[in-house]
Structures are given as C-alpha cells and as structure tokens.
Amino acid sequence: MNAAAAEINRGDLWLGLDTGGTYTDAVLVRDGTRVIASAKALTTPQDLSVGLAAAIRAILGQLRPPDTRFDVSLVSVSTTLATNAVVENHFSPICTLLIGFDEAMLERSGLRTAQAGSFVARIRGGHGATGEQHEPLDTEAARAVILAHVDDVEAFAVAGTFSVRNPMHELQLRQLIRELTQKPVTCAHELTSKLDAPRRALTAALNARLTPRISQLLDAVSTVLAAESVDAPLMVVKGDGSLMRADVARECPVETILSGPAASVVGAKFLTGLSDFIVSDMGGTTTDIAVVSGGLPVINAEGALVGGWRTMVEAVDVRTFGLGGDSHVHLDRDGRMQLGPRRAVPLSLMALQFPAVLAPLRIQAAATRMPLFAGLIALRRGGDHADARLGATQRQLLEGLGTEARLVSDLVKGPAGMRQLSALADAGLVALAALTPSDAMHVLGIQTDWNREAAQLGAVILAKEMQAFAQASPVADPAVLCQSIQERVIRQAGRAILESALAHDPGLHPKGHSWGLLGEALLQAAAGGERFSELLNGRLSLQVPLVAIGAPVAAYYPQVAERLGGQLTIPPHAAVCNAIGAVAGVVSQTVEILVNQPTFRVFRVHDPQGIKDYEQADAAIEHGRTVSRQLAVAAALRAGARDPSVETVLIEKRAAQGPGEDYLAEALIRSTAAGRPTAGHGRAAAPVAV
C-alpha cells in the first residue's frame, strides 16, 4: 500500500466537490482539518453530473489501490446549478397557487415573467396582518386548478397573504396537493419569515421550478457515489455558506443560489485562518468578491440577487464581475481590445481535446487578410439537437458543423448568423473557442497545462486584426500582445476589488452606475498603479488582507495587491478552494417567532402551529422563545447537524404610552441552531427524527 493510500485509511475523510465554469474540483479533507488530496475534471455544462462523476473517479483513482476501501464518511457539493438556472431562465414548468392575492400584488411579484411556460392561479382566502383569517380558503377552486394542470407541471408552489403570521391556508393547500398528486410542493412561509407577499411568492415559485433540476443532479451524484462504494451522507452548500442534507436541498433548492461564491468564502477562511479579509474568487467565467468580518461572511439580508430576481433567502453578499481566465478576448468596433463578459473555451484547451483544430488555425494565422470572426472555433456538443424550439437557421448551423471542429468564419458571414451560433452555445449545443487570458498565460509560459501552439496562433490572429485597424506594420509580437492582456486583467481585477470594498461602506455607493469624474479617476489610477494628480496623493489602499483563490490568480493578483497596497494571501490549494469550502462549513438553521399586540393587553405569538394569545407580554415572549429554540434545533438536526448548539436573540420594539412610560409593540425572537455535519455510513448517518 502506498503512502497516500495509508494516509486516507487514517482518520475521518470528507469529500468536497465544486462545479465551476471550466473545472469540477474534488478534494479530500482528513479529520476536518487538513487537505490530503485534490483532483480536477472538466465541467460539462450540458450535464453537470458528468463532470462531477469524472472528478470523483479522478480522486479515487489517484489515491486508492484497486482493493482498498475508500472510507469517506461525508460528501458535500457546492453547485452552480441553481444560480445558472435562474440566470439562464432554464426552469421546469410549475403551477403557483396564490392565496388572497389581488391583481396588483400579482403584477408586483413579477411572477408572470418568472412563470413563462408555467401557470399562475389566484385562490380566494388568506389572512390579515394580525394572523386572523381574512377570507375562507376556496378549496374547491384550488382542487379544480390542481387537477387541470397536474399533468403539465413538475411541481407546485403555494403562497398566501400574511402566511408568515398564520400559515394554515398554505398548509391546507399543500395537504390537498399531496392528496391529489405525487408532485413536490413548496410553501412560501417555510422559506422566509419576512413580510412582502409578492416577493415571498416569487421565492416559492423559483424554489418549485428548481426542485426537479436539483433532484436530477443529486440523483446522479448519489449514483456515482454508490458505484464507487462511497456510503456517506451527501450535503449541499447553501447560499449563506452553511450546509444542508441533500434531501433538504431537494425541498429547498432556492437556498443553494450563490452556493459557489459562499463555498469560496468558507474555504478561504478555512485555508487562511483569517477573521477579517476580502476574498476574490477568480474562475473561468467570473470573479466573485465578498467581505468577511469577524470570521463570518457579510450576509445580504435582502436576499440573493441573481439574474434580475431578488429572492427572500439570505445569502452571502457577493459582487460578481464578468472577468475570468476564460473571458473572450476580442476587439470592439473601434479596434480596442476587450475582455468578456462572455466566456469562451480557451483555444489551448480546445486543441488539447481536439488536436484537429490546429490545422485550420494555422491556415488562418498565415493569411494576409483576416476574415470576419477570425480566431473563433465552433464544435458541436452533445445535447438534444432535435429540440423543436430550434429555428431553421440554428438547425442549418448544427448540420453544417457535423462532427468536426470548424472555423466560425466558414460557418457564418455576418452578425445575424453569429447571434444564432451564440444562442446555440448558450443552449449548450455548441462550444465556441477563442483567445482568452488562459491562452495568453500559455504564450507567456506562466501556464503550461494545455496546447501552447493553439494559444500562439490565436494571439497572432488577434495581433493581425489589431494591425488592420491601426494600419501599422510589422505585426505586433504575440508575446507583447499577451502581456497587454495580462495587464488588462490586472487592472479590471483591481477595479472590481475597489468597487466591492467601497460598496461595503454605507454612503459610498455610486449614483446609478457612475462614480462621477473624480471617482472614476481615482479608481482608474488605483487599479493601474498610476499617479492620480501632480499635486495630490489619491492612493487607495486596502486596510484588510486580500485573499485570492481560483486557478488563475497567481498570474495576476501579486500585481493587483501591490497596486492596491494590500497584503496578499494565495493559500495552498487555492485552485480548489470552493471544493474545500463545501466540506468546511457548518449546518446552521434560523427560526424567527413574532410576538405583537393586535389589541390592547393581548399579546399574540405567531406560532407556525397556530396563533396563541396571552394577557402578559412575558408569557408570550417565553412561549415564543421556547418555540423558536425547539424549531431551530429540529431544523438543524433535519439539515444534518450533530449536537447543535442554539443561540437566541430577543429584539423588542417599544412605543411611548405616556410620560416616562412605554409598552411592548412587537418582539422578534430569533434562534439559530448550528453544529458540525453528522458524518458516518449507512443508517448511522440517517437524519434524526424530531
């Protein structure tokens, strides 16, 4: 038995997985303290489970002799599935039942747009602000809607007015749906305790539409684990960085939105031990930046904002920029070099996988005149090419591609054709390869993983295009061009960090999308490491450490940190930090119970099991405290926590009653139960019944 195999047979082994834009990563963490192995596989956007399976098998094959049992006791996944589905509007059809909503509330929710391809029905019923029934629930109308749509949808969502004050109508509809169908049901009050019924309904609808997709992914991962004899609990990273069991994630997939950025924050803290820092996670497609304060990620209490939709589920306050190692390097109409925001497959990676692309690239690089869309390669991918939604032009493009990689300039002759080809790429049916910062790093010898010749050919082609715009000669040295690409990435990364840091301070947000002339000058000078003024020192310096993670960061962030005057940390295993974060988190569940005074001397507890009234405020608060703690612990145990501890906070709002006197107008009791995830094998790892 080799040393690596001996290592994995000692202690508690946890397997972390993360799906990124280019790579899917796998790591093994021993005893929750030390990374002992890592592996990578290419992400498969058309089916994320394929890349996950390859990463799992890569790490098993790397460390395990054929006859050695791989004794993993916990598996956790950080996934972009929910985030990407929201951004790309790739959803399953559902039916949403809105209890007590009027037409104005429906319009404000945005559900008609979010529900494209699905169904929305308004049902009479609902409660008032005090938790009392506003109108009886029309169960017969609900029954008719359910039966009319059951064969056309994959899930149901239920949202009622003031259901966080009294959830009885939502619970009654859920029971009715379960009696009539086998489809999953999402109740809005179980996702958030905040008011704002339209946003709560949108959150429930998004959750329902994600349910089938997350189930498919988790089924696929479970199948791979079973095939590899890995018998351990499967966890998923939530958008706030905490963990939940896979079966809970199936019911609440909306909570996995921003799972990837959240895992990067948790992983960065695990690897560095720092308590206060800015973390910048640079992947293939985007750069995600977040702030950690007092050892905890700053949370956006307003909810995750993704793809134009604002959910009511708390998530890490992260700012995302379209800058990554695979950002498409191209020229704008004026011949100026631009990065992204679209992602492209690096030419060097495409040539590694499909060496036949080198021949057409050589021909194009040797040409004296560059055609439109020079340096772009298209390759037909796996996927449902018979999809009836494809237009005639798109079908013709797919047929023209055949099974070989083709120069895009041979396929399309103008912008209209390019838009159709890009749409096929967005649908996962075509891979588009182009020059990227990753290619530039291959030309400069900083990165050596893939095919350097393809990267050089792409750089030559772009240099010739730039020469044609400038009407200059001789052709620029490709290495000089690649240095300018590196410089542009450094500047844009620095600018992104500065904007994120300023956004963290109240009152420093820009008006609209502009920082004004002075602000722009300061940001540009700081990001470029340049003098701001002949007479004034306008240097902006980071006051906390900068932690850079992700595969490309070593090529850029030393310069970024130097220009920003910050202390840089690129921790060991930075390239697989998100996968580490997937197993480094804790299980955490929060429950809030409201106590208010609907009438004089009546203190009402809004218990999920039904409202309860007390004559004394102390008795009502004590009941709320007991309920919130019990429910928080139960939720944490169900989510997979081991021996969770619970903390309770009381927030009172008092109103003046007379000179020197006041009374309790409202009290919010918030209990949070947290604990390390339960690890083990088979039945020993089953969730605790509560």
N, C-alpha and C positions, 0 to 999 in steps of 0.2 A: 504494500500500500504506500502511495507517495505521500509527501508531507502535506500537500493540500487536502488530500482525502482524509488524512489523520486529523487535520485541523477541523474539518467540518463534522467529524464524529464526536467532537467535544463541545459541550455547552448547548445552549438554546439557539437554534438557527431560524432567522426570519428572512423571507424572500420579498424584496421590494421590486415593483415593476412600474415603469412610466412610459407612456406613449407620447413622443414628441413629433415635430413636423418631419424630421428626417430619420431619426433613430428611435427605436424602442429599447429601453435600458432595463437591465436586471442586475440586482445586487444581492449579496448575502451579508447579513449583519449577525454577528455572534453575540449572544447574551445582551442584545440591545445596546451594545457599546462600541463595537469595532467592525468595520467593513473588512471582510476577508476575501471577497472576490467580486468581480463585475463582468458583465458581458453586454454586447450590443447586437442588435439586428435591425435591418432596415424597416421602417414603419410602412405599413401597407394601408394607405388611406381608404381604399375601396373596401377593406375588411380589416379592422384593427386587430382582430383576434389572430390573424395570420402572423403579423409581426410579433405579437405577444408570445405566440407559441414558439416562434423561432428564437426569441430571446431566452425564454425558459429553457429550451433544449440546448441552447448555446452554453448557458451557465452550468447545466447539468453535465453536458459532455466535457466541459473544461475541467471540472473538479471531481467527477465521480468515476471510478473504475466500474466496469460493467456489472460486477457482482456486489457492489457496495450500496447499501440503502441510504437514500438521501433523506435524512431525518429532519425535515423542515417542520416547524411547529406553528408558523404563522406566515400567511401570504397577504400582501396588501398592494393595491393597484391605484396609481394616480393616472387618471384618464382625461383626455381632451374630448371624449365623445359627446358629452352634454354641451360643452361650450361650443364645439364646432357645429352641432346640430342646430343650436339657436342662431349662431352667426349665419349659417348657410340656409336656414329655414328648411332643414331636412327633418320632417316630423312624421309621426304616424297619425292617421285620422282618428279623431275622438269626438265625443259628444259632451258638451258642457251644459249643465243644468244650473241656472241662476235663480235663486230663490229670493223673491221680493225686490228684484231689480226693476227700475224703470228704464225707459229708452235712453235717457241722458246718461245714466250710470253705465249702460252697455257701451255707449259711444266713448265715454271717458276711459273705459278699460282697455280699449284698443283690441278687443277680442275678435272683432270681425276681421281685422288684418291678420292677427296671430292665428286665427282659426281657418285660414284658407284651406279648402279641402275637407273641412270638418263641419260640425253642426253646433248651433247655439240655440237653447230654448229658455224662455223666461217662464218660471213657475210661480204661481201665487203662494205667498207665505212670507216668512221672515220675522225677525224680532226688532225691537227698538233698542235705543241706547241703554236702557236700564235692564235689558235682558228679558223683558216680558214680550210675549207673543204679539206681533203686530197684526198678523192675519193668519188664519189656519192654513196649514200646508195642503195644497191641492194634489193629493197623491194619485188621483185618477188621471189627471192631465200628465203627471210625471210618468205614470205607467205607460200611457199611450206613446209618449216621446221615446221612452226606452225601447219599447217593442218595435217602434218604427225604424230605429237606427241601429239596433243591436248587431245586425249582420253586416253593417257598413263601417263599423268603427272597431278599434282595437282596445279602447279604454274609455272610461267616463271620468269627468270632473264635476264636483258639486261645490257651489259657493253660495252662501246666504248672507243677507244683510245682518250685520251685528252678530255673526255666528261666533265671534270670539267672546261675546258676552253671554251667549246661550247657543250651544251647537246642536240642539235637539233636532231641528229640521234637517240639517246636513246629515246627522246620524240616521234619521229615519229614511232619507233617500238612499243612503249607502246600503242600508239593510234591504230596501226594495230592489235596488240594482242587483245585489247579490242573490236575491231570491229568483230574479228573472234571467240572470246571465252568469257566465263564468268569467266575465271581463274584469280587469282591475279597476278600482275606484280610488280617486283622490279627493279627500275633503280639505277644503281651504283652511279651516281652523286648526288643522293639525300641522300645517307648515309654518304658521306665524300667529302670534298673539296680538299683532298690531291692527289698529283700525285702518280704514280705507278699503272698503269692499271691492271697488273695481280693480285695484292693484292686487288684492288678495285673490280675486277670481282669475286674473291673468296668471299669477304664480301657480295656482292649482291647474290651470289649463296647460301651461308649459310642462308641469310635472307629469300630467297624464300623457301628454304627447311624447315624452321622453321614456316612459315606462317600458314599452316594448323594445326600444333600442338598447337600453342599458341591460335588459334581461338577456338579449341575444349575446352581448359582449360577455357578460358574466357566465352564461352557459358555456360559451366557447372556452373561456379561461378554465372553468371547472373541468371541462372535458380533457384539456391538455394536462392539467394537474393530475387528474385521475390516471391518464395514460402513462404518466411518469411516476406513478406511485407516490405522489405527494398528497398526504392525507392531513390537511391542516385547515383551520378557519380561514376564510377569504374575506378580507376587509377592503374598503374603498375610502379614498381621501375625500373629505368634504371641502367645500369652498372656503371654510374658515381654517383649514389645516388639521382639524381633528379627524378621527376615523369612525367608521361605522361598518357593521357587518354587511356582507353582500346582500343578505335577504332584506335588510332595512333599506339599502341603497335601491333595491328593486322597487320599493314602495315610494321612496323619496329621491328620485334621480335628479330633481332640480337642485338638490343640495350639493351635487357634485359639480355644478357650474363653477369654473375657475379652480377646479381641483389641481391642475398642473401648477399654476403660479403659487397656490397655497403650499403645495408639497415642496416647492423650491425654497420658500421661506423657512419651513420646518427643517429641511435638510441643511440649509446654510447655518442655522443656529446649532444643529447637532454637530456639524463638522468644525465650527469655529469656537463654540462656547461663548460667543459674544452676546451681550444683552441689548445693546443699542447700536444699530447699524442700518445702512441702506443696502439692500440686496438687488443686484441686477442679473437677471437670468436671460442669457442670450442663447437662443436656439437657432434652428434653421430658418424659421419663418418670422418670429417676433422677438422683441426684447421686453420682458416683463419686469417692472420695477416696483418694489414695495419697501415699506419702512417697518423696522422692528424697534419697539420701545419697551424697556423694562423686561425684555425677554419674550415679549408677546407681539405677534404681528398686529399692526394697526388694522382694525376691522371697519368696514364701511357699514354702519348701522342702517343706512338707507337701503341696503341690498345690492346684490351684484348687478352691474350694468353691462350687458353683453348683447351685441347685435341690435342695439336700439331698444331692447326691452329691459326694464328695471324690475327685477323680482323683489320680493319682500324677504328673501332668505339672506341672512347675514353672511358676508364673505370677506376675504382679505381685500383691503383697499389697495388695489393694484392698478398701475397705469401701463397700458400696452402700446408699444410702438412697432410699426411695420419695418423692423430692421433685424436681419439675421444673417447667418452665414450663407443662406441660400437666397437672399434677396436678388432679384433680377437686376443686373447692371445693364442699363440701356441709355440711349440718347433721347432728349426731348426734341421738340420741333426746331429749337434753335441750336441743336448740336451739343447741348450741355449734358454732361454725364449725370445720371440719376440712379438712385438705389431704391428698388422696390416701388410701391409697397407689395407688389405681387411676388410670390415665391416661384422659383424655377428649380428644376433638377440641375445640379451643377454638371457642366459638360464632362468634367473629370470623373464624376460618379457614373454618368450615363455610359461613358466609354469603358469604364471598368466592368460594367454589367453587360454591355453590348458593344464589343470592340468594332463591329462593322460601321459604327458611326464615324470612325476616324477617317475613312476614305472620303466621304462627301465633305467633311470639314477641311481636309487637306486641299481639295479642289477649290473650295470657296476661299480659303485663306490665300491661295496662289493667284486668284483672279485679280485683274487690274481694276475692275469696277464692281462695287458691292451692290447686289440686288436688294430689294426691299425685304425686310425681315431676315437679314443675313445673320448667321451665327446661331439661329434657332433650329433645334431638332425636335421632331414630333415622333412619338412612339405610341402605338395602340396598346391600351391596357386591358386587363381583364375587367369584366363588368357586364351589365345587361345591355348589350348593344342593340337588342330588339325592342328597347323601350319605346312605346308608342308615342311618347312625348317628344321624341327627336324630330326635328324638321328635316325637309328634303335635303337642304344644304349640308346639315350635320351628318346625315346618313351617307351622302356622297363623299364627304371628307373621310369618314371612317373606312369606306370601301377603298378610297384612294390610298390610305395608309397601309392596308394589307397587314402583313405580319412583320414588316421590316421598319426600322427607323428611317425617317425621311427628312430632308431639309424642308423647313416650313416654306421657304421661298419657292419650292417646286409644287407646293400644295395650294397656296393662296396667293392672290395677286393684288389684294387691296385690304383696307381696314375692315370692310364688312366681312370678308372671309376670315380675317384674323379674330374678329369678335366671335364668330361661330366656333372657331377652333378653341378659343379661350373658354367658351362655355362648355365644350366637351371636356376640357381639362378640369374645370370646376366640378363637373359631374363625376370625375374620377375615371373617365373612359379614355383619356389621352394624357400622356406625360409630356410636358414641354420642358426641354433642356435649353439652358442659355448660360452665358457667362455670369458668375456670381462671385462674391467675396471669397468663398471657399476655393474657387478656381484661382483667384489672384494669389491666395496663400500658397497654392501648389507651385505657381510660377516663381514665387519668391523663395521657395524651398522651406517655408515655415510649416506647411502641412504636406504630408507625404503619403496619405492613405490611399489615394485614388490614382487616376491616369494623368500624369503631368502633361503629356503631349496634347491631349484634348484641351486642357486649360490654356496652354500656349497658343494653340490655333484660335481659340475664342478671343484671346487678347489681341492677336494680330488682326483679326477681322474687325474688332471694335476700334482698334487704332486706325485702320484704313478708313472706317466710317468717319471718325473724327477728322482725319486728314481731308476727306472730301468736303466736309463742312467748312473747314478753315482754309482750304485750298493751299495747304502748306506741304512742303517736302523737305527731307525724306520722311518716310513713315516713322512714327514715334516708336521708340524701343518698348516692346511689350512689358518689360520689367518696370520701366518708368510709369507706364500706364497702371500697372498693378500696384505700385507704391501710392499712386494717387487714389486708387480705390480704397486701399488701407487707410489713408488719411481721411477720406470722406466718412468711412465707418467710425473712425475715432471721433471725429467732430460730431456726427449725429448721435453717437452713444453718449458723449459728454453733454450734449444739449438735452437729451432725454433725461439724464440724471438730474440736471439742474432744474428742469421743469417739474420733475417729480418732487424734488426737495422743496421747491417754492410752493407747490400746491399743498404740501403738508402744513404750511403755516397759514393760519387764518388771515384773511385780508390781502394775501399776495396772489390770489388767482387773477389771471388776465381777464380783461373785459372782452367778452366774446371769445374770439380765437386770436386776438392780437395782444402782444405785450407792450405795444407802443414803441416809438422810435428809440427812446432811451433803454427800455427793457431789451429790445431786440439787439441793440448794440452791445449791451453788457453780456447777454447770453452768447452771442456770436464770438465775442472776444475771449470769453472764458473758455468756451468749448474748443476754440482754436489755439489757446495758449498765447494769445496776441496782446499787444498793448491796446488798452481801451482809449486812452487820451494822452496827449503830450504833457498835460499838466496835472491830471488826476489819476489816482490809482483806483481802478474799478475792479480789482480782482475779486472773484467769488471763490471761496474755499469751503470745502466740506468740513463740518465740525464733528462728524462721526465717521467711523471706518466704512469703507466701501467693500462689500463682499461681492465678487464676480464669480458666477457659476455658469456652466454650459460649455460645450466642447470648443467653441471658437474663441473664448475670452482671452486666452494667453496671447493671442496675436494683436490685441487691441487695448486691453484695459490697463496695462502698465503706463501707456501714454495718456490714457483718459485720466487716471488717478493723478499723474504728475501735473497735468494741466489744471486739474481742479484742486490741487494742493491737499489731496486726501490720502489717508493711509489705506493701502490696497491689500486685501487678502484674497488670494485664489487658493482655496483649501485643497488638500489632497482629495481625489475623487470628485473634483468639481464638475467633470463631464457627466457624471451620473448622479448629481445631487438630488434631482427630483425623485429618483427611484429610492434613494436613501430616505428622503422625507416621507415617502409612502409608508415606511415602517417605523419611523422615529416619532410619530405623533402619538397623542393620547386620545382616548374616547372621551368626549365631552358633550353633555346634553343640558340644555337650559329650559326651565319651565317658569312662566310668569303667571301669577294669580292676581287679579284685580279686586280690590275692595273699594266700594264707593258708597255714597249716601243718596239714593234716589229720592227719598223723602225724609223729613225731619225725624231724627232718632231711629232711623232704620239703616243699618249698615249691611250692605249686600256683598256677599262673596260670590264671585263669578266662577264657580267650580265647574269643570268640564262635565261632571256628572249631573249638573243642575244647580241653579242659583239657590243660595241659602241666606236667610236674613237673620240678623242679630240685633239686639237692643243696645249692646255695648260694643264700642269700637275695638277694645282689647280682645274680646272674644272672637270677633270677626277676623281680626288680624292673626290671631293664634290659629284659627281654623285654616286660613289661607297659607300660613307658614307650614303647617303640617301637610296640607295637600301638595303644595309646591315641592317640598322636600321628598315626599313619597313618590310623586310623579317623576321628578328628576332622576332619582335613583333607579326607578323602574325603567325609564327610558335609557339610561346609561347601561344598565345590565342587558337590556334587549339589544342595544347597539354593539355590545361585545366587551364592556368594561369588566375588569377584575377588581373586586373590592373597591368600588368607587367611593371617594370622599365627597362630601357635599358642603357647599358654602351658600349662605342665604343673605341677601341684602334687602333691606326694607327702605323704600323711597316714599316719603309722605308728602302730600300736598295739603297745606292747611290754609284756611280762609279766615279773614277777620270777622268776628262776631260782635264785637263791641270794644270799647276802650280797654286795651290790655288783655283781651280775650280772643281766642280763635277756636276753630273746630276742624276736625278731620274731614276734608272734602274728598280725598282719594288716597289710597295707598296701593303701591305696587310691590308685591313680594316676588323677588327673583331668586330662584335656587338653581345652582349649577352643580351637577354631579360629574366628576371626572375620575378616570383611572386608566392604568395601562391596559392594553387589549388582552383578552384571555387567549392564551396560546395552548396548544395541545394537539391531540389526534383523535379522530373519530368522535365517539359520543362524549368523551371527556371535554371536548371543546364546544359542545352544544350550548345554545343560549339558555340563560337561567330563566325559568318560568316565574313570572311575577303577577 
